[in-house]
């Protein structure tokens, strides 16, 4: 695959390990707008410390009309890889010269691997969510009924990875029903998926994932308590110092603390997968999740 080729290249150059005096430090960055509050620099600094890798990682504010230019200029200055965040994930998808299967499924790129004029686009968001649910929160997804709230980019990015766990079904509920139906159809070859509106939900779910942007405005889609059973696990892809409105909804409906989580673990897990793509080494995520949590 493209990224293993690049890793070999880095090793040949000696830039990943061993010969720092002969080469400049490998540079990475996250591109976004806004970017000030990005946690990615601290996460990657902690990964680098933990794994003994020498690299630089910065957060770069990119003007809305300058994405392509900014990537090329970063590459010219020796940049080896990028994380891409809002609102540029689609731009990166268009810009990439090759795409992983998971980037194609997501229709978006959150990680670029730069090798001369080659820009390999991948998407680590889905696997980040999958690992947070299964490793950090010990959720088994196989044969479970999963409900995803929202049918935007966050849902699209999650579906491919969730379906690899072979859940019994994934229902996508959205305010704009047609988007949910179309998204369910786009993934129907990979498992049982269905799209609907919030009013159409009639059963309870084992796992409910909030992938709407509603939390950002402190809002909540119209959710009935009948969506919950006594073991339901409620996960918000957003994270904040205080529980999100979706987490508060779960608390208010007597979901236990162990069964409520925010998306900080997903953030760290997707970063760990990017780090692995770039450096060919997997950092331990638990201490980094704890450290970033303490900074919120
Ligand atoms: P992202 O890329 O973060 O998923 P997006 O593509 O803009 O962002 O999608 C946002 C999602 O949040 C959509 O599913 C949107 O619903 P619509 O498709 O009906 O617009 C959902 N959303 C945003 N604000 C919401 C709100 N206040 N209540 C319910 N859903 C909301």
py3Dmol code that shows the C-alpha trace and the ligand (Angstrom):
import py3Dmol

protein = """\
ATOM      1  CA  UNK A   1       0.000   0.000   0.000  1.00  0.00           C
ATOM      2  CA  UNK A   2       1.057   3.566  -0.530  1.00  0.00           C
ATOM      3  CA  UNK A   3       1.727   4.266   3.108  1.00  0.00           C
ATOM      4  CA  UNK A   4       4.085   1.318   3.641  1.00  0.00           C
ATOM      5  CA  UNK A   5       6.057   2.482   0.623  1.00  0.00           C
ATOM      6  CA  UNK A   6       6.365   5.908   2.181  1.00  0.00           C
ATOM      7  CA  UNK A   7       7.407   4.472   5.510  1.00  0.00           C
ATOM      8  CA  UNK A   8      10.235   2.580   3.829  1.00  0.00           C
ATOM      9  CA  UNK A   9      11.255   5.793   2.126  1.00  0.00           C
ATOM     10  CA  UNK A  10      11.389   7.554   5.469  1.00  0.00           C
ATOM     11  CA  UNK A  11      13.516   4.782   6.958  1.00  0.00           C
ATOM     12  CA  UNK A  12      15.919   4.894   4.008  1.00  0.00           C
ATOM     13  CA  UNK A  13      16.258   8.613   4.536  1.00  0.00           C
ATOM     14  CA  UNK A  14      16.894   7.951   8.180  1.00  0.00           C
ATOM     15  CA  UNK A  15      14.340  10.614   8.969  1.00  0.00           C
ATOM     16  CA  UNK A  16      12.082   8.419  11.103  1.00  0.00           C
ATOM     17  CA  UNK A  17      14.815   7.134  13.372  1.00  0.00           C
ATOM     18  CA  UNK A  18      18.502   7.103  14.249  1.00  0.00           C
ATOM     19  CA  UNK A  19      20.101   9.846  12.146  1.00  0.00           C
ATOM     20  CA  UNK A  20      18.550  13.149  13.176  1.00  0.00           C
ATOM     21  CA  UNK A  21      21.718  15.148  12.600  1.00  0.00           C
ATOM     22  CA  UNK A  22      21.752  14.402   8.847  1.00  0.00           C
ATOM     23  CA  UNK A  23      18.175  15.350   8.013  1.00  0.00           C
ATOM     24  CA  UNK A  24      15.635  17.952   8.959  1.00  0.00           C
ATOM     25  CA  UNK A  25      12.859  17.011  11.359  1.00  0.00           C
ATOM     26  CA  UNK A  26       9.789  15.475   9.720  1.00  0.00           C
ATOM     27  CA  UNK A  27       6.910  17.925   9.757  1.00  0.00           C
ATOM     28  CA  UNK A  28       3.221  17.216  10.219  1.00  0.00           C
ATOM     29  CA  UNK A  29       0.252  19.497  10.802  1.00  0.00           C
ATOM     30  CA  UNK A  30      -3.496  19.706  11.072  1.00  0.00           C
ATOM     31  CA  UNK A  31      -5.232  22.019   8.597  1.00  0.00           C
ATOM     32  CA  UNK A  32      -8.583  23.513   9.500  1.00  0.00           C
ATOM     33  CA  UNK A  33     -10.605  26.689   9.864  1.00  0.00           C
ATOM     34  CA  UNK A  34     -11.113  27.420  12.723  1.00  0.00           C
ATOM     35  CA  UNK A  35      -8.135  25.596  14.255  1.00  0.00           C
ATOM     36  CA  UNK A  36      -7.254  27.423  17.477  1.00  0.00           C
ATOM     37  CA  UNK A  37      -8.871  24.863  19.770  1.00  0.00           C
ATOM     38  CA  UNK A  38      -7.474  21.793  18.016  1.00  0.00           C
ATOM     39  CA  UNK A  39      -6.178  19.133  20.410  1.00  0.00           C
ATOM     40  CA  UNK A  40      -4.218  17.380  17.660  1.00  0.00           C
ATOM     41  CA  UNK A  41      -0.834  19.052  18.368  1.00  0.00           C
ATOM     42  CA  UNK A  42      -0.827  17.945  22.008  1.00  0.00           C
ATOM     43  CA  UNK A  43      -2.034  14.454  21.084  1.00  0.00           C
ATOM     44  CA  UNK A  44       0.714  13.962  18.500  1.00  0.00           C
ATOM     45  CA  UNK A  45       3.350  15.465  20.777  1.00  0.00           C
ATOM     46  CA  UNK A  46       2.400  12.903  23.434  1.00  0.00           C
ATOM     47  CA  UNK A  47       2.462  10.089  20.853  1.00  0.00           C
ATOM     48  CA  UNK A  48       5.912  11.197  19.670  1.00  0.00           C
ATOM     49  CA  UNK A  49       7.274  11.348  23.233  1.00  0.00           C
ATOM     50  CA  UNK A  50       5.831   7.964  24.085  1.00  0.00           C
ATOM     51  CA  UNK A  51       7.229   6.234  20.980  1.00  0.00           C
ATOM     52  CA  UNK A  52      10.555   8.107  20.831  1.00  0.00           C
ATOM     53  CA  UNK A  53       9.842   9.590  17.420  1.00  0.00           C
ATOM     54  CA  UNK A  54      11.363  12.908  16.390  1.00  0.00           C
ATOM     55  CA  UNK A  55       8.842  15.077  14.577  1.00  0.00           C
ATOM     56  CA  UNK A  56       7.111  18.449  14.551  1.00  0.00           C
ATOM     57  CA  UNK A  57       3.344  18.828  14.527  1.00  0.00           C
ATOM     58  CA  UNK A  58       1.553  22.165  14.285  1.00  0.00           C
ATOM     59  CA  UNK A  59      -1.993  23.462  13.873  1.00  0.00           C
ATOM     60  CA  UNK A  60      -2.416  25.616  10.768  1.00  0.00           C
ATOM     61  CA  UNK A  61      -5.262  27.994  10.049  1.00  0.00           C
ATOM     62  CA  UNK A  62      -5.967  27.726   6.319  1.00  0.00           C
ATOM     63  CA  UNK A  63      -8.004  30.352   4.457  1.00  0.00           C
ATOM     64  CA  UNK A  64     -11.248  28.917   3.114  1.00  0.00           C
ATOM     65  CA  UNK A  65     -10.212  29.401  -0.527  1.00  0.00           C
ATOM     66  CA  UNK A  66      -6.576  28.323  -0.153  1.00  0.00           C
ATOM     67  CA  UNK A  67      -6.620  24.648   0.771  1.00  0.00           C
ATOM     68  CA  UNK A  68      -4.797  23.236  -2.295  1.00  0.00           C
ATOM     69  CA  UNK A  69      -2.173  25.961  -2.251  1.00  0.00           C
ATOM     70  CA  UNK A  70      -1.570  25.467   1.458  1.00  0.00           C
ATOM     71  CA  UNK A  71      -1.056  21.701   1.085  1.00  0.00           C
ATOM     72  CA  UNK A  72       1.381  22.146  -1.805  1.00  0.00           C
ATOM     73  CA  UNK A  73       3.338  24.788   0.051  1.00  0.00           C
ATOM     74  CA  UNK A  74       3.483  22.544   3.168  1.00  0.00           C
ATOM     75  CA  UNK A  75       4.738  19.665   1.012  1.00  0.00           C
ATOM     76  CA  UNK A  76       7.384  21.893  -0.628  1.00  0.00           C
ATOM     77  CA  UNK A  77       8.658  22.878   2.796  1.00  0.00           C
ATOM     78  CA  UNK A  78       9.249  19.220   3.675  1.00  0.00           C
ATOM     79  CA  UNK A  79       5.841  18.299   5.131  1.00  0.00           C
ATOM     80  CA  UNK A  80       5.335  14.533   5.383  1.00  0.00           C
ATOM     81  CA  UNK A  81       1.709  14.300   6.395  1.00  0.00           C
ATOM     82  CA  UNK A  82      -1.429  16.195   7.332  1.00  0.00           C
ATOM     83  CA  UNK A  83      -4.539  15.793   9.352  1.00  0.00           C
ATOM     84  CA  UNK A  84      -7.490  17.540   7.797  1.00  0.00           C
ATOM     85  CA  UNK A  85     -10.403  18.855   9.782  1.00  0.00           C
ATOM     86  CA  UNK A  86     -13.496  20.988   9.264  1.00  0.00           C
ATOM     87  CA  UNK A  87     -14.238  22.301   6.673  1.00  0.00           C
ATOM     88  CA  UNK A  88     -11.601  20.735   4.391  1.00  0.00           C
ATOM     89  CA  UNK A  89     -12.207  16.968   4.489  1.00  0.00           C
ATOM     90  CA  UNK A  90     -13.980  17.042   1.114  1.00  0.00           C
ATOM     91  CA  UNK A  91     -11.297  19.322  -0.359  1.00  0.00           C
ATOM     92  CA  UNK A  92      -8.675  16.801   0.728  1.00  0.00           C
ATOM     93  CA  UNK A  93     -10.725  14.004  -0.818  1.00  0.00           C
ATOM     94  CA  UNK A  94     -10.701  15.860  -4.154  1.00  0.00           C
ATOM     95  CA  UNK A  95      -7.052  16.825  -3.833  1.00  0.00           C
ATOM     96  CA  UNK A  96      -5.623  13.377  -3.013  1.00  0.00           C
ATOM     97  CA  UNK A  97      -3.842  11.585  -5.863  1.00  0.00           C
ATOM     98  CA  UNK A  98      -4.811   8.175  -4.436  1.00  0.00           C
ATOM     99  CA  UNK A  99      -7.444   7.149  -1.904  1.00  0.00           C
ATOM    100  CA  UNK A 100      -7.804   4.300   0.589  1.00  0.00           C
ATOM    101  CA  UNK A 101     -10.978   2.219   0.525  1.00  0.00           C
ATOM    102  CA  UNK A 102     -12.130   3.745   3.780  1.00  0.00           C
ATOM    103  CA  UNK A 103     -11.614   7.282   2.421  1.00  0.00           C
ATOM    104  CA  UNK A 104     -13.658   6.337  -0.642  1.00  0.00           C
ATOM    105  CA  UNK A 105     -16.431   4.953   1.571  1.00  0.00           C
ATOM    106  CA  UNK A 106     -16.403   8.023   3.789  1.00  0.00           C
ATOM    107  CA  UNK A 107     -16.271  10.403   0.824  1.00  0.00           C
ATOM    108  CA  UNK A 108     -13.807  12.403   2.890  1.00  0.00           C
ATOM    109  CA  UNK A 109     -10.125  12.471   3.834  1.00  0.00           C
ATOM    110  CA  UNK A 110      -8.834  13.298   7.316  1.00  0.00           C
ATOM    111  CA  UNK A 111      -5.257  12.098   6.783  1.00  0.00           C
ATOM    112  CA  UNK A 112      -2.837  12.839   3.951  1.00  0.00           C
ATOM    113  CA  UNK A 113       0.470  11.073   3.489  1.00  0.00           C
ATOM    114  CA  UNK A 114       2.834  13.153   1.385  1.00  0.00           C
ATOM    115  CA  UNK A 115       5.478  11.545  -0.799  1.00  0.00           C
ATOM    116  CA  UNK A 116       6.945  14.010  -3.325  1.00  0.00           C
ATOM    117  CA  UNK A 117       4.037  14.764  -5.667  1.00  0.00           C
ATOM    118  CA  UNK A 118       1.913  11.885  -4.315  1.00  0.00           C
ATOM    119  CA  UNK A 119      -0.795  12.686  -1.821  1.00  0.00           C
ATOM    120  CA  UNK A 120      -2.341   9.533  -0.406  1.00  0.00           C
ATOM    121  CA  UNK A 121      -5.703  10.223   1.216  1.00  0.00           C
ATOM    122  CA  UNK A 122      -7.061   8.070   4.025  1.00  0.00           C
ATOM    123  CA  UNK A 123      -9.809   8.382   6.607  1.00  0.00           C
ATOM    124  CA  UNK A 124      -9.172   7.232  10.172  1.00  0.00           C
ATOM    125  CA  UNK A 125     -12.353   8.620  11.760  1.00  0.00           C
ATOM    126  CA  UNK A 126     -14.369   5.412  11.386  1.00  0.00           C
ATOM    127  CA  UNK A 127     -11.708   3.146  12.812  1.00  0.00           C
ATOM    128  CA  UNK A 128     -11.196   5.706  15.587  1.00  0.00           C
ATOM    129  CA  UNK A 129     -14.829   5.390  16.617  1.00  0.00           C
ATOM    130  CA  UNK A 130     -14.765   1.603  16.240  1.00  0.00           C
ATOM    131  CA  UNK A 131     -11.693   1.259  18.497  1.00  0.00           C
ATOM    132  CA  UNK A 132     -13.023   3.670  21.079  1.00  0.00           C
ATOM    133  CA  UNK A 133     -16.269   1.714  21.327  1.00  0.00           C
ATOM    134  CA  UNK A 134     -14.730  -1.759  21.320  1.00  0.00           C
ATOM    135  CA  UNK A 135     -11.368  -1.277  23.081  1.00  0.00           C
ATOM    136  CA  UNK A 136     -11.902   1.651  25.422  1.00  0.00           C
ATOM    137  CA  UNK A 137     -15.575   1.124  26.247  1.00  0.00           C
ATOM    138  CA  UNK A 138     -15.647  -2.672  25.843  1.00  0.00           C
ATOM    139  CA  UNK A 139     -18.706  -2.602  23.620  1.00  0.00           C
ATOM    140  CA  UNK A 140     -19.391  -5.622  21.438  1.00  0.00           C
ATOM    141  CA  UNK A 141     -21.014  -4.472  18.218  1.00  0.00           C
ATOM    142  CA  UNK A 142     -21.619  -7.845  16.657  1.00  0.00           C
ATOM    143  CA  UNK A 143     -25.347  -8.677  16.459  1.00  0.00           C
ATOM    144  CA  UNK A 144     -26.237  -5.387  18.173  1.00  0.00           C
ATOM    145  CA  UNK A 145     -28.899  -2.929  17.056  1.00  0.00           C
ATOM    146  CA  UNK A 146     -27.188   0.393  16.453  1.00  0.00           C
ATOM    147  CA  UNK A 147     -28.879   3.758  15.973  1.00  0.00           C
ATOM    148  CA  UNK A 148     -26.932   6.650  14.451  1.00  0.00           C
ATOM    149  CA  UNK A 149     -28.398  10.119  14.835  1.00  0.00           C
ATOM    150  CA  UNK A 150     -27.587  12.336  11.858  1.00  0.00           C
ATOM    151  CA  UNK A 151     -26.765  11.665   8.220  1.00  0.00           C
ATOM    152  CA  UNK A 152     -23.933  14.115   7.536  1.00  0.00           C
ATOM    153  CA  UNK A 153     -20.203  13.616   7.113  1.00  0.00           C
ATOM    154  CA  UNK A 154     -19.695  12.285  10.630  1.00  0.00           C
ATOM    155  CA  UNK A 155     -22.198   9.450  10.052  1.00  0.00           C
ATOM    156  CA  UNK A 156     -20.842   8.643   6.619  1.00  0.00           C
ATOM    157  CA  UNK A 157     -17.329   8.443   8.039  1.00  0.00           C
ATOM    158  CA  UNK A 158     -18.430   6.009  10.764  1.00  0.00           C
ATOM    159  CA  UNK A 159     -20.606   3.561   8.868  1.00  0.00           C
ATOM    160  CA  UNK A 160     -17.991   1.531   6.990  1.00  0.00           C
ATOM    161  CA  UNK A 161     -15.999   0.724  10.128  1.00  0.00           C
ATOM    162  CA  UNK A 162     -19.089  -0.017  12.245  1.00  0.00           C
ATOM    163  CA  UNK A 163     -20.402  -2.430   9.622  1.00  0.00           C
ATOM    164  CA  UNK A 164     -17.177  -4.454   9.694  1.00  0.00           C
ATOM    165  CA  UNK A 165     -18.196  -5.451  13.237  1.00  0.00           C
ATOM    166  CA  UNK A 166     -21.300  -7.178  11.824  1.00  0.00           C
ATOM    167  CA  UNK A 167     -24.042  -5.518  13.865  1.00  0.00           C
ATOM    168  CA  UNK A 168     -27.566  -6.926  13.490  1.00  0.00           C
ATOM    169  CA  UNK A 169     -28.620  -3.618  11.935  1.00  0.00           C
ATOM    170  CA  UNK A 170     -27.747   0.046  11.736  1.00  0.00           C
ATOM    171  CA  UNK A 171     -30.582   2.547  11.645  1.00  0.00           C
ATOM    172  CA  UNK A 172     -29.736   6.086  10.569  1.00  0.00           C
ATOM    173  CA  UNK A 173     -32.220   8.708  11.764  1.00  0.00           C
ATOM    174  CA  UNK A 174     -32.097  12.243  10.451  1.00  0.00           C
ATOM    175  CA  UNK A 175     -34.095  15.475  10.458  1.00  0.00           C
ATOM    176  CA  UNK A 176     -33.887  15.486   6.646  1.00  0.00           C
ATOM    177  CA  UNK A 177     -35.214  11.970   6.091  1.00  0.00           C
ATOM    178  CA  UNK A 178     -34.115  11.645   2.484  1.00  0.00           C
ATOM    179  CA  UNK A 179     -30.448  12.047   3.483  1.00  0.00           C
ATOM    180  CA  UNK A 180     -30.783   9.186   5.970  1.00  0.00           C
ATOM    181  CA  UNK A 181     -32.408   6.942   3.373  1.00  0.00           C
ATOM    182  CA  UNK A 182     -29.729   7.725   0.779  1.00  0.00           C
ATOM    183  CA  UNK A 183     -26.910   7.139   3.252  1.00  0.00           C
ATOM    184  CA  UNK A 184     -28.399   3.799   4.340  1.00  0.00           C
ATOM    185  CA  UNK A 185     -28.661   2.765   0.698  1.00  0.00           C
ATOM    186  CA  UNK A 186     -25.043   3.739   0.015  1.00  0.00           C
ATOM    187  CA  UNK A 187     -23.882   1.222   2.659  1.00  0.00           C
ATOM    188  CA  UNK A 188     -26.523  -1.488   2.182  1.00  0.00           C
ATOM    189  CA  UNK A 189     -24.075  -3.824   0.421  1.00  0.00           C
ATOM    190  CA  UNK A 190     -22.039  -4.001   3.647  1.00  0.00           C
ATOM    191  CA  UNK A 191     -24.788  -4.905   6.132  1.00  0.00           C
ATOM    192  CA  UNK A 192     -28.370  -4.269   7.173  1.00  0.00           C
ATOM    193  CA  UNK A 193     -28.874  -0.509   7.099  1.00  0.00           C
ATOM    194  CA  UNK A 194     -32.000   1.608   7.075  1.00  0.00           C
ATOM    195  CA  UNK A 195     -32.712   5.318   7.042  1.00  0.00           C
ATOM    196  CA  UNK A 196     -35.662   7.149   8.591  1.00  0.00           C
ATOM    197  CA  UNK A 197     -36.848  10.244  10.438  1.00  0.00           C
ATOM    198  CA  UNK A 198     -36.852  10.614  14.236  1.00  0.00           C
ATOM    199  CA  UNK A 199     -40.628  10.092  14.393  1.00  0.00           C
ATOM    200  CA  UNK A 200     -40.289   6.762  12.616  1.00  0.00           C
ATOM    201  CA  UNK A 201     -38.189   5.180  15.373  1.00  0.00           C
ATOM    202  CA  UNK A 202     -40.252   2.577  17.201  1.00  0.00           C
ATOM    203  CA  UNK A 203     -37.848   0.153  18.896  1.00  0.00           C
ATOM    204  CA  UNK A 204     -35.059   0.374  21.449  1.00  0.00           C
ATOM    205  CA  UNK A 205     -31.369   0.182  20.523  1.00  0.00           C
ATOM    206  CA  UNK A 206     -28.305  -1.386  22.123  1.00  0.00           C
ATOM    207  CA  UNK A 207     -26.038   1.428  21.009  1.00  0.00           C
ATOM    208  CA  UNK A 208     -27.064   4.989  20.154  1.00  0.00           C
ATOM    209  CA  UNK A 209     -24.452   7.247  18.549  1.00  0.00           C
ATOM    210  CA  UNK A 210     -25.007  10.968  18.216  1.00  0.00           C
ATOM    211  CA  UNK A 211     -23.388  12.100  14.960  1.00  0.00           C
ATOM    212  CA  UNK A 212     -25.444  15.264  14.514  1.00  0.00           C
ATOM    213  CA  UNK A 213     -23.989  18.716  14.710  1.00  0.00           C
ATOM    214  CA  UNK A 214     -26.852  19.590  17.077  1.00  0.00           C
ATOM    215  CA  UNK A 215     -24.663  19.387  20.207  1.00  0.00           C
ATOM    216  CA  UNK A 216     -22.603  22.290  18.868  1.00  0.00           C
ATOM    217  CA  UNK A 217     -25.632  24.539  19.300  1.00  0.00           C
ATOM    218  CA  UNK A 218     -26.605  22.856  22.557  1.00  0.00           C
ATOM    219  CA  UNK A 219     -29.548  21.256  20.773  1.00  0.00           C
ATOM    220  CA  UNK A 220     -30.847  17.721  20.617  1.00  0.00           C
ATOM    221  CA  UNK A 221     -32.843  15.879  17.963  1.00  0.00           C
ATOM    222  CA  UNK A 222     -36.316  14.853  19.199  1.00  0.00           C
ATOM    223  CA  UNK A 223     -35.558  11.588  21.022  1.00  0.00           C
ATOM    224  CA  UNK A 224     -38.031   9.386  22.863  1.00  0.00           C
ATOM    225  CA  UNK A 225     -36.986   7.553  26.034  1.00  0.00           C
ATOM    226  CA  UNK A 226     -38.410   4.405  24.404  1.00  0.00           C
ATOM    227  CA  UNK A 227     -35.233   4.259  22.276  1.00  0.00           C
ATOM    228  CA  UNK A 228     -33.448   3.055  25.407  1.00  0.00           C
ATOM    229  CA  UNK A 229     -33.420  -0.374  27.007  1.00  0.00           C
ATOM    230  CA  UNK A 230     -31.743  -1.189  30.301  1.00  0.00           C
ATOM    231  CA  UNK A 231     -28.364  -1.884  28.673  1.00  0.00           C
ATOM    232  CA  UNK A 232     -28.311   0.830  26.013  1.00  0.00           C
ATOM    233  CA  UNK A 233     -24.941   2.483  25.468  1.00  0.00           C
ATOM    234  CA  UNK A 234     -25.081   6.178  24.473  1.00  0.00           C
ATOM    235  CA  UNK A 235     -22.114   7.716  22.663  1.00  0.00           C
ATOM    236  CA  UNK A 236     -21.692  11.310  21.526  1.00  0.00           C
ATOM    237  CA  UNK A 237     -19.066  11.896  18.832  1.00  0.00           C
ATOM    238  CA  UNK A 238     -18.666  15.389  20.293  1.00  0.00           C
ATOM    239  CA  UNK A 239     -16.721  16.004  23.479  1.00  0.00           C
ATOM    240  CA  UNK A 240     -16.534  18.853  25.939  1.00  0.00           C
ATOM    241  CA  UNK A 241     -15.525  19.473  29.534  1.00  0.00           C
ATOM    242  CA  UNK A 242     -19.139  19.076  30.640  1.00  0.00           C
ATOM    243  CA  UNK A 243     -21.528  16.373  29.397  1.00  0.00           C
ATOM    244  CA  UNK A 244     -23.122  17.250  26.036  1.00  0.00           C
ATOM    245  CA  UNK A 245     -26.886  17.698  25.761  1.00  0.00           C
ATOM    246  CA  UNK A 246     -27.133  14.193  24.316  1.00  0.00           C
ATOM    247  CA  UNK A 247     -25.224  12.777  27.295  1.00  0.00           C
ATOM    248  CA  UNK A 248     -27.494  14.770  29.616  1.00  0.00           C
ATOM    249  CA  UNK A 249     -30.509  13.264  27.858  1.00  0.00           C
ATOM    250  CA  UNK A 250     -29.112   9.777  28.523  1.00  0.00           C
ATOM    251  CA  UNK A 251     -28.380  10.651  32.174  1.00  0.00           C
ATOM    252  CA  UNK A 252     -31.885  12.061  32.571  1.00  0.00           C
ATOM    253  CA  UNK A 253     -33.304   8.786  31.286  1.00  0.00           C
ATOM    254  CA  UNK A 254     -31.347   6.708  33.805  1.00  0.00           C
ATOM    255  CA  UNK A 255     -28.637   5.361  31.562  1.00  0.00           C
ATOM    256  CA  UNK A 256     -25.764   4.447  33.897  1.00  0.00           C
ATOM    257  CA  UNK A 257     -22.515   6.458  33.845  1.00  0.00           C
ATOM    258  CA  UNK A 258     -20.609   3.455  32.447  1.00  0.00           C
ATOM    259  CA  UNK A 259     -22.929   3.433  29.473  1.00  0.00           C
ATOM    260  CA  UNK A 260     -22.464   7.081  28.515  1.00  0.00           C
ATOM    261  CA  UNK A 261     -19.404   8.361  26.653  1.00  0.00           C
ATOM    262  CA  UNK A 262     -18.222  11.354  24.681  1.00  0.00           C
ATOM    263  CA  UNK A 263     -16.016  11.389  21.582  1.00  0.00           C
ATOM    264  CA  UNK A 264     -12.660  12.289  23.129  1.00  0.00           C
ATOM    265  CA  UNK A 265     -11.503   8.680  22.820  1.00  0.00           C
ATOM    266  CA  UNK A 266     -12.503   8.685  19.155  1.00  0.00           C
ATOM    267  CA  UNK A 267     -10.418  11.819  18.601  1.00  0.00           C
ATOM    268  CA  UNK A 268      -7.345  10.204  20.145  1.00  0.00           C
ATOM    269  CA  UNK A 269      -7.910   6.874  18.362  1.00  0.00           C
ATOM    270  CA  UNK A 270      -8.236   8.480  14.929  1.00  0.00           C
ATOM    271  CA  UNK A 271      -5.050  10.434  15.658  1.00  0.00           C
ATOM    272  CA  UNK A 272      -3.275   7.215  16.681  1.00  0.00           C
ATOM    273  CA  UNK A 273      -4.194   5.611  13.366  1.00  0.00           C
ATOM    274  CA  UNK A 274      -2.882   8.661  11.467  1.00  0.00           C
ATOM    275  CA  UNK A 275       0.329   8.496  13.488  1.00  0.00           C
ATOM    276  CA  UNK A 276       0.640   4.815  12.589  1.00  0.00           C
ATOM    277  CA  UNK A 277       0.140   5.568   8.889  1.00  0.00           C
ATOM    278  CA  UNK A 278       2.898   8.168   8.990  1.00  0.00           C
ATOM    279  CA  UNK A 279       5.393   6.565  11.372  1.00  0.00           C
ATOM    280  CA  UNK A 280       4.627   2.837  11.202  1.00  0.00           C
ATOM    281  CA  UNK A 281       4.360   2.633  14.982  1.00  0.00           C
ATOM    282  CA  UNK A 282       1.198   2.390  17.086  1.00  0.00           C
ATOM    283  CA  UNK A 283       1.068   4.599  20.153  1.00  0.00           C
ATOM    284  CA  UNK A 284      -0.776   3.578  23.303  1.00  0.00           C
ATOM    285  CA  UNK A 285      -3.942   5.632  23.458  1.00  0.00           C
ATOM    286  CA  UNK A 286      -5.179   5.246  27.060  1.00  0.00           C
ATOM    287  CA  UNK A 287      -2.591   7.522  28.727  1.00  0.00           C
ATOM    288  CA  UNK A 288      -3.086  10.118  26.002  1.00  0.00           C
ATOM    289  CA  UNK A 289      -6.880  10.081  26.397  1.00  0.00           C
ATOM    290  CA  UNK A 290      -6.403  10.621  30.139  1.00  0.00           C
ATOM    291  CA  UNK A 291      -3.877  13.412  29.603  1.00  0.00           C
ATOM    292  CA  UNK A 292      -6.053  15.269  27.086  1.00  0.00           C
ATOM    293  CA  UNK A 293      -9.116  14.824  29.313  1.00  0.00           C
ATOM    294  CA  UNK A 294      -7.228  16.540  32.114  1.00  0.00           C
ATOM    295  CA  UNK A 295      -6.590  19.518  29.827  1.00  0.00           C
ATOM    296  CA  UNK A 296     -10.272  20.078  28.891  1.00  0.00           C
TER     297      UNK A 296
END
"""
ligand_1 = """\
31
LIG
P -20.956 16.666 9.868
O -20.038 16.657 8.704
O -20.315 17.117 11.150
O -21.733 15.408 10.032
P -23.069 17.976 8.446
O -22.717 17.245 7.222
O -23.388 19.432 8.360
O -21.945 17.871 9.557
O -24.274 17.209 9.118
C -24.807 17.667 10.269
C -25.848 16.645 10.755
O -26.387 17.134 11.969
C -26.984 16.427 9.805
O -27.450 15.113 9.937
C -28.003 17.442 10.321
O -29.323 17.131 9.988
P -29.913 17.580 8.554
O -29.265 16.699 7.536
O -31.367 17.373 8.654
O -29.517 19.034 8.416
C -27.789 17.265 11.800
N -28.233 18.420 12.605
C -27.637 19.625 12.721
N -28.298 20.395 13.592
C -29.336 19.660 14.061
C -30.380 19.889 14.995
N -30.488 21.048 15.637
N -31.264 18.882 15.220
C -31.157 17.714 14.566
N -30.184 17.432 13.683
C -29.293 18.393 13.429
"""
view = py3Dmol.view(width=600, height=400)
view.addModel(protein, "pdb")
view.setStyle({"model": 0}, {"cartoon": {"style": "trace"}})
view.addModel(ligand_1, "xyz")
view.setStyle({"model": 1}, {"stick": {}})
view.zoomTo()
view.show()
